[in-house]
Amino acid sequence: MYGMVSSDHTPRPRKEPQQQQQQQQHGGEGRSRSHKSIYGRVVGFMRQAWTGVKFALDPDLDDVESPPRYRPESVKALCKLTRFSENEIKRIYRGFKAECPSGVVQEDTFRDIYAQFFPQGANTSHYAHYVFNTLDQGRSGLLNFEDFVMGLSVLSRGTVDEKLRWTFNLYDINRDGFITKEEMRDVVTAVYELMGSCAEPNFEESVVNDRVERIFMKMDQNRDGVVSMEEFLVSCTKDETITRSICVFDSVI
């Protein structure tokens, strides 16, 4: 849904009994992976990017050295702003500080970190840019811990409505409250670039244009050339595939 890209499955040739037995013994996990949609792969990689490396850390946030120019809100304050417990906030903070010792992260650093969680050869820069802008609510060009943890809270613990609103903001690149066809095309293109060789092998601009045209026509209910937040929410909530797929983000940190 975030990239509005899915993979089509072609019928497989019938296997001989011996091949079927070998597949049952050794191919269960591989078969599951091969049937995973491109969206599923995006979400899986994105979850890793959000949570980062799972550090085995001392849970006491106060023991962490304070950054020279920035110190986050208190743990209790962040608990009120998110759906995380105090212990979870402390663990996430340790991971954030391990990657961003200064306590803030610039977009180029964010792109470098983000790229680590995707296939080699994938172009992650455009999609990482859109994610960074969605998290950077103040458009300061810097992400602090509050920006990061509140975005993570929505994606991992938010309601379907909250996740859809976050996704709308991802597509609303200029933040004017509407998604244009050009904005949708830019983000969907970024998803194809993100997946690299995992996407359709013969990726062409026409593939993106056709897919965006179909989705946009479905969402632009009043045919005014833009998709509003209301139109986006109505279209997505009516689509059971979309509402089920975004629940993939639900996890325990």
C-alpha positions as CSV (number, residue, x, y, z in Angstrom):
1,M,0.0,0.0,0.0
2,Y,2.8,2.4,0.9
3,G,4.2,2.0,-2.6
4,M,0.9,0.8,-4.0
5,V,2.9,-2.0,-5.7
6,S,2.1,-5.7,-5.7
7,S,3.6,-8.7,-7.4
8,D,1.6,-10.9,-9.8
9,H,2.1,-14.7,-9.4
10,T,2.4,-16.9,-12.5
11,P,1.4,-20.6,-12.4
12,R,4.2,-23.0,-11.7
13,P,4.9,-26.2,-13.6
14,R,3.7,-29.4,-12.0
15,K,6.4,-31.1,-10.0
16,E,7.3,-34.8,-10.0
17,P,6.6,-36.6,-6.7
18,Q,10.3,-36.7,-5.8
19,Q,10.6,-33.0,-6.4
20,Q,7.5,-32.4,-4.3
21,Q,9.0,-34.4,-1.4
22,Q,12.2,-32.4,-1.6
23,Q,10.3,-29.2,-1.6
24,Q,8.3,-30.2,1.4
25,Q,11.5,-31.0,3.3
26,H,13.6,-28.1,2.3
27,G,11.5,-25.5,0.5
28,G,8.8,-24.5,2.9
29,E,10.5,-21.3,3.9
30,G,11.7,-20.5,0.4
31,R,8.2,-21.1,-1.0
32,S,6.8,-18.7,1.5
33,R,9.3,-16.1,0.6
34,S,8.7,-16.5,-3.2
35,H,5.0,-15.8,-2.6
36,K,5.6,-12.7,-0.6
37,S,4.3,-9.6,-2.3
38,I,6.6,-6.7,-3.2
39,Y,4.7,-4.7,-0.7
40,G,5.4,-7.3,2.0
41,R,9.2,-7.0,1.2
42,V,9.0,-3.3,1.4
43,V,7.3,-3.5,4.8
44,G,9.7,-6.1,6.1
45,F,12.7,-4.0,5.2
46,M,11.1,-0.8,6.4
47,R,10.4,-2.4,9.8
48,Q,14.1,-3.3,10.1
49,A,15.0,0.3,9.1
50,W,12.7,1.7,11.8
51,T,13.7,-0.5,14.7
52,G,17.3,-0.7,13.6
53,V,19.7,-3.2,15.1
54,K,18.3,-4.8,18.3
55,F,20.9,-3.7,20.8
56,A,21.4,-5.6,24.1
57,L,21.6,-2.5,26.2
58,D,21.5,-1.3,29.8
59,P,17.8,-0.1,30.1
60,D,18.7,3.1,32.1
61,L,18.3,6.1,29.8
62,D,19.9,8.4,32.3
63,D,23.3,6.7,32.0
64,V,23.5,7.6,28.3
65,E,25.9,10.5,27.7
66,S,23.9,13.7,26.8
67,P,24.5,15.0,23.2
68,P,26.2,18.4,23.1
69,R,23.3,20.3,21.5
70,Y,20.2,18.2,22.0
71,R,18.5,16.3,24.8
72,P,15.2,14.6,24.3
73,E,12.0,15.0,26.3
74,S,11.8,13.0,29.5
75,V,10.9,9.4,29.3
76,K,7.5,10.0,31.0
77,A,6.7,12.8,28.5
78,L,7.5,10.6,25.5
79,C,5.3,7.8,27.0
80,K,2.4,10.2,26.9
81,L,3.2,11.2,23.3
82,T,3.5,7.6,22.1
83,R,2.2,4.1,22.8
84,F,5.5,2.9,24.1
85,S,6.4,2.0,27.7
86,E,9.3,3.6,29.6
87,N,11.5,0.5,29.0
88,E,10.7,0.5,25.3
89,I,11.5,4.3,25.0
90,K,14.8,3.7,26.7
91,R,15.7,0.8,24.4
92,I,14.7,2.7,21.3
93,Y,16.8,5.7,22.5
94,R,19.9,3.6,22.9
95,G,19.6,2.3,19.4
96,F,19.0,5.8,18.1
97,K,22.0,7.2,19.9
98,A,24.2,4.3,18.6
99,E,23.4,5.4,15.1
100,C,23.2,9.2,15.8
101,P,25.5,10.1,18.7
102,S,24.7,13.8,18.4
103,G,21.1,13.1,19.1
104,V,19.9,14.4,15.7
105,V,20.3,13.1,12.2
106,Q,20.6,14.9,8.9
107,E,19.0,13.6,5.7
108,D,22.2,12.3,4.1
109,T,23.0,10.3,7.3
110,F,19.4,9.0,7.4
111,R,19.7,7.8,3.8
112,D,23.0,6.0,4.5
113,I,21.4,4.2,7.5
114,Y,18.3,3.4,5.5
115,A,20.2,1.9,2.6
116,Q,21.7,-0.8,4.9
117,F,18.4,-2.6,5.1
118,F,17.7,-3.0,1.4
119,P,19.1,-5.2,-1.4
120,Q,22.4,-4.3,-2.9
121,G,22.0,-2.2,-6.0
122,A,18.6,-0.8,-4.9
123,N,18.2,2.9,-5.2
124,T,17.0,3.9,-1.7
125,S,17.7,7.6,-1.8
126,H,14.4,8.9,-3.2
127,Y,12.2,6.8,-0.9
128,A,14.4,7.6,2.1
129,H,14.0,11.3,1.2
130,Y,10.2,11.0,1.3
131,V,10.3,9.1,4.6
132,F,12.6,11.6,6.1
133,N,10.3,14.5,5.1
134,T,7.3,12.7,6.6
135,L,9.1,12.3,9.9
136,D,10.5,15.9,9.8
137,Q,7.3,17.6,10.7
138,G,9.0,20.9,11.4
139,R,10.9,20.9,8.0
140,S,14.1,21.7,9.9
141,G,16.2,19.3,7.9
142,L,17.0,17.4,11.1
143,L,15.4,14.5,12.9
144,N,15.5,14.4,16.6
145,F,14.5,11.5,18.8
146,E,11.0,12.8,19.3
147,D,10.4,12.9,15.6
148,F,11.7,9.4,15.2
149,V,9.9,7.8,18.1
150,M,6.6,9.4,17.3
151,G,6.7,8.2,13.7
152,L,7.7,4.7,14.9
153,S,4.9,4.7,17.4
154,V,2.3,5.4,14.6
155,L,3.8,2.7,12.3
156,S,4.1,0.0,14.9
157,R,1.3,0.7,17.4
158,G,-1.0,3.1,15.7
159,T,-4.6,2.5,14.6
160,V,-5.4,1.8,10.9
161,D,-6.6,5.4,10.6
162,E,-3.4,6.8,12.0
163,K,-1.3,4.6,9.7
164,L,-3.3,5.7,6.7
165,R,-2.9,9.3,7.7
166,W,0.8,8.9,8.0
167,T,0.9,7.2,4.5
168,F,-1.2,10.1,3.1
169,N,1.5,12.5,4.4
170,L,4.2,10.4,2.7
171,Y,2.5,10.9,-0.6
172,D,1.6,14.6,0.0
173,I,5.1,15.7,-0.8
174,N,4.5,19.4,-0.7
175,R,2.1,19.2,2.3
176,D,-0.7,21.2,0.8
177,G,-3.3,18.7,2.0
178,F,-3.8,16.9,-1.4
179,I,-2.0,14.2,-3.4
180,T,-1.5,15.0,-7.0
181,K,-1.0,12.4,-9.7
182,E,2.6,13.6,-10.1
183,E,3.3,13.1,-6.3
184,M,1.8,9.6,-6.4
185,R,3.9,8.8,-9.5
186,D,7.1,10.0,-7.7
187,V,6.5,7.9,-4.6
188,V,5.5,4.8,-6.6
189,T,8.6,5.2,-8.8
190,A,10.7,5.5,-5.6
191,V,9.3,2.2,-4.4
192,Y,10.2,0.4,-7.6
193,E,13.7,1.9,-7.3
194,L,13.8,0.8,-3.7
195,M,13.2,-2.8,-4.5
196,G,15.8,-3.1,-7.2
197,S,15.9,-6.5,-8.7
198,C,13.1,-7.7,-6.4
199,A,10.6,-5.6,-8.4
200,E,9.3,-6.5,-11.8
201,P,12.4,-7.5,-13.9
202,N,11.5,-5.3,-16.9
203,F,10.7,-2.1,-14.9
204,E,9.6,0.6,-17.3
205,E,8.2,4.1,-16.8
206,S,5.0,3.0,-18.5
207,V,4.4,0.3,-15.9
208,V,4.4,3.0,-13.2
209,N,2.2,5.4,-15.2
210,D,-0.4,2.7,-15.9
211,R,-0.5,1.6,-12.2
212,V,-0.7,5.2,-10.9
213,E,-3.4,6.0,-13.4
214,R,-5.6,3.2,-12.2
215,I,-5.1,4.0,-8.5
216,F,-5.5,7.7,-8.9
217,M,-8.8,7.3,-10.9
218,K,-10.1,5.1,-8.1
219,M,-9.2,7.5,-5.3
220,D,-10.1,10.8,-7.0
221,Q,-13.8,10.3,-6.5
222,N,-14.9,13.9,-7.4
223,R,-12.6,14.0,-10.4
224,D,-11.0,17.3,-9.4
225,G,-7.5,16.2,-10.2
226,V,-6.3,15.7,-6.7
227,V,-6.9,13.2,-3.9
228,S,-7.9,14.7,-0.5
229,M,-7.3,13.1,2.9
230,E,-10.9,12.1,3.1
231,E,-10.9,10.5,-0.4
232,F,-7.7,8.7,0.5
233,L,-9.1,7.3,3.8
234,V,-12.4,6.3,2.2
235,S,-10.7,4.5,-0.7
236,C,-8.2,2.7,1.5
237,T,-10.6,1.6,4.2
238,K,-12.9,0.1,1.6
239,D,-10.1,-2.0,0.3
240,E,-9.6,-5.0,2.7
241,T,-6.2,-5.8,1.1
242,I,-4.9,-2.4,2.1
243,T,-6.2,-2.5,5.6
244,R,-4.8,-6.0,6.2
245,S,-1.5,-5.2,4.7
246,I,-0.7,-2.2,6.9
247,C,-1.2,-4.3,10.0
248,V,2.1,-5.9,9.1
249,F,3.7,-3.0,10.9
250,D,2.1,-4.2,14.2
251,S,5.0,-5.5,16.3
252,V,6.6,-5.6,19.7
253,I,9.7,-3.5,19.9
